């Protein structure tokens, strides 16, 4: 059964293994970019090494200047210019190659996350808000992207600068180096303390941004409902409150980061001041040359700059760790729909059998939505499902394409249990036309071709003609290349239904599932859609959730569901004669239907 994992921060005892695990998993995405990363690292080392040479020549420059030798002065300046030119070349290679690897890793991570999301079961999406999921794909991945493609190259470069500068400081003057390094333990301890705080605050911030995104997504998708109820102020207040909550968390993060960075900068420049004071005394005493003091001060500035940059990067990586954890939490979600190790690959005829099937949703306690349901749908047969609201009709048809698995019993297609089919092969045999048609932003042609991406234009148009959609499509100036808008909003209900039917026709499934597609249409659109549906159902095993008498009467058999059980079965006339729930439903729901003659 699918279990939603907690997004709470791990305890301190668990934190280190978690970080190392996240880091190792992130490195797994580096494999395809090893070459660029290796060359970029070499370029970083060379560039940093050349940068470390600079203070040596500047010190020599000052000593030469004091000595008054212009020839040596010219030579030092020319060498410095040559060093800068070579360093610029390696800086370009470093920046480009490491950014190339970093951007590629993040693009692969984003793709892997989206691929995984598409494979998760319907149950997962019922427990998560759409805005929350898209926030993981956008906000969280953007945080990781900044860390990997920008911060990682700086981390390597500044680490080389720090270690190299400290080593050369020891060579230049041991006493001054020990004095300067007295502040490093303070900086490290402060970094550890503030880093943990920053990561917790950043995770809280990302959570609140995800909540705000989810709220905005719901309001935008349902904008017609929002506007019809004049609920714009309500939705604005809800979103504004969530944005303000994230803003307050962001301010806390800014305060922590500002205190952290300011403290580090204060410590490092205090150390530089002390070094300048003590080094000046050594120069006056004659135990240190002015050039060596300048060299030492430059290396001290390198150390201060590196420590300052690394502390900023540390806070950035702490934020990225929080985002990475949330990304990997999604990647760790598993489906309760287990794929068979050796799936069957028959050519189905369309016989569907339910054997003592029971089902319950995990979030609704122990109440079964379906109870001991057994039925047989023969190839080419049309089965109508009727019953009061909540009887289990939608749940029953959701089990056929394995959006869920039964809690008890089994379902077979042509004598083979559904669990023995690969999900892809099973769903390739099933076409679904829902009551609320879902079209995707794009052209009409693209939406129809969704049923079979390799279909030719002539096959797309043939499907549209069979679905009674060709005539209205050709009245548009762009014809099949007309944009339908998000969720098909630019088309009428009847037009959307006919495009959906054309999509199903192009797919050519053996089994058809219809959640009565004409229940909310006007009579003219209903007649066109009904005619298209009759073409679509020919030769296919069809399950129809019936809301209209016209659909009920065309069915070969009618199954009446009540409280999760099949309580009656038969033709329209037989069930009317039998009485019971079907006759009650007919009196309440169907009798006024104009299809009744």
WOHUWO-V641851 format. One record per pair of residues at least 12 apart in sequence whose C-alpha atoms are under 6 Angstrom apart, sorted by the first residue. I is the first residue (numbers start at 0). GAP is how many residues later the second one is. If there is no record, write none. Layout:
# WOHUWO-V641851
i->I gap->GAP
i->I gap->GAP
This chain:
# WOHUWO-V641851
i->0 gap->335
i->1 gap->334
i->28 gap->76
i->29 gap->75
i->32 gap->68
i->35 gap->61
i->36 gap->61
i->39 gap->54
i->39 gap->57
i->39 gap->58
i->42 gap->47
i->42 gap->51
i->43 gap->50
i->43 gap->113
i->46 gap->40
i->46 gap->43
i->46 gap->44
i->54 gap->240
i->54 gap->243
i->55 gap->239
i->58 gap->232
i->58 gap->233
i->58 gap->235
i->58 gap->236
i->59 gap->231
i->61 gap->229
i->62 gap->228
i->98 gap->50
i->101 gap->46
i->101 gap->47
i->102 gap->46
i->105 gap->39
i->119 gap->215
i->120 gap->214
i->121 gap->281
i->128 gap->85
i->130 gap->82
i->130 gap->83
i->130 gap->86
i->131 gap->78
i->131 gap->82
i->134 gap->75
i->139 gap->183
i->142 gap->177
i->143 gap->176
i->157 gap->148
i->161 gap->141
i->161 gap->144
i->164 gap->134
i->179 gap->91
i->194 gap->120
i->198 gap->119
i->198 gap->120
i->201 gap->117
i->202 gap->119
i->204 gap->41
i->204 gap->44
i->207 gap->38
i->211 gap->27
i->211 gap->30
i->267 gap->36
i->339 gap->80
i->342 gap->77
i->342 gap->78
i->342 gap->79
i->343 gap->77
i->348 gap->30
i->349 gap->29
i->349 gap->160
i->349 gap->161
i->349 gap->191
i->350 gap->26
i->350 gap->27
i->350 gap->28
i->350 gap->62
i->350 gap->63
i->351 gap->24
i->351 gap->25
i->351 gap->60
i->351 gap->61
i->352 gap->22
i->352 gap->23
i->352 gap->58
i->352 gap->59
i->353 gap->20
i->353 gap->21
i->353 gap->57
i->354 gap->19
i->354 gap->54
i->354 gap->55
i->355 gap->16
i->355 gap->17
i->355 gap->18
i->355 gap->53
i->356 gap->15
i->356 gap->16
i->356 gap->51
i->356 gap->52
i->356 gap->53
i->357 gap->12
i->357 gap->13
i->357 gap->14
i->357 gap->48
i->357 gap->49
i->357 gap->50
i->358 gap->47
i->358 gap->48
i->368 gap->23
i->368 gap->195
i->369 gap->194
i->370 gap->193
i->370 gap->194
i->378 gap->162
i->379 gap->159
i->379 gap->160
i->379 gap->161
i->380 gap->160
i->381 gap->159
i->381 gap->160
i->381 gap->173
i->381 gap->174
i->382 gap->160
i->382 gap->172
i->382 gap->174
i->382 gap->175
i->383 gap->159
i->383 gap->160
i->383 gap->161
i->383 gap->162
i->383 gap->171
i->383 gap->174
i->384 gap->159
i->384 gap->160
i->384 gap->161
i->384 gap->174
i->385 gap->160
i->385 gap->174
i->386 gap->173
i->386 gap->174
i->386 gap->175
i->390 gap->170
i->390 gap->171
i->390 gap->172
i->390 gap->173
i->391 gap->172
i->400 gap->26
i->428 gap->80
i->428 gap->81
i->429 gap->79
i->429 gap->81
i->429 gap->82
i->430 gap->73
i->430 gap->78
i->430 gap->81
i->431 gap->80
i->431 gap->81
i->431 gap->82
i->432 gap->81
i->433 gap->80
i->433 gap->81
i->434 gap->80
i->434 gap->81
i->434 gap->82
i->437 gap->49
i->438 gap->48
i->438 gap->49
i->439 gap->46
i->439 gap->47
i->440 gap->44
i->440 gap->45
i->441 gap->41
i->442 gap->38
i->442 gap->39
i->442 gap->40
i->442 gap->41
i->443 gap->36
i->443 gap->38
i->444 gap->35
i->447 gap->55
i->450 gap->52
i->450 gap->53
i->450 gap->55
i->450 gap->56
i->451 gap->55
i->462 gap->39
i->462 gap->42
i->462 gap->43
i->463 gap->38
i->466 gap->31
i->466 gap->34
i->466 gap->35
i->466 gap->65
i->468 gap->29
i->493 gap->31
i->509 gap->30
i->510 gap->29
i->510 gap->30
i->510 gap->31
i->511 gap->30
i->512 gap->29
i->512 gap->30
i->513 gap->30
i->514 gap->29
i->514 gap->30
i->515 gap->29
i->515 gap->30
i->548 gap->41
i->549 gap->45
i->556 gap->13
i->556 gap->14
i->557 gap->12
i->557 gap->13
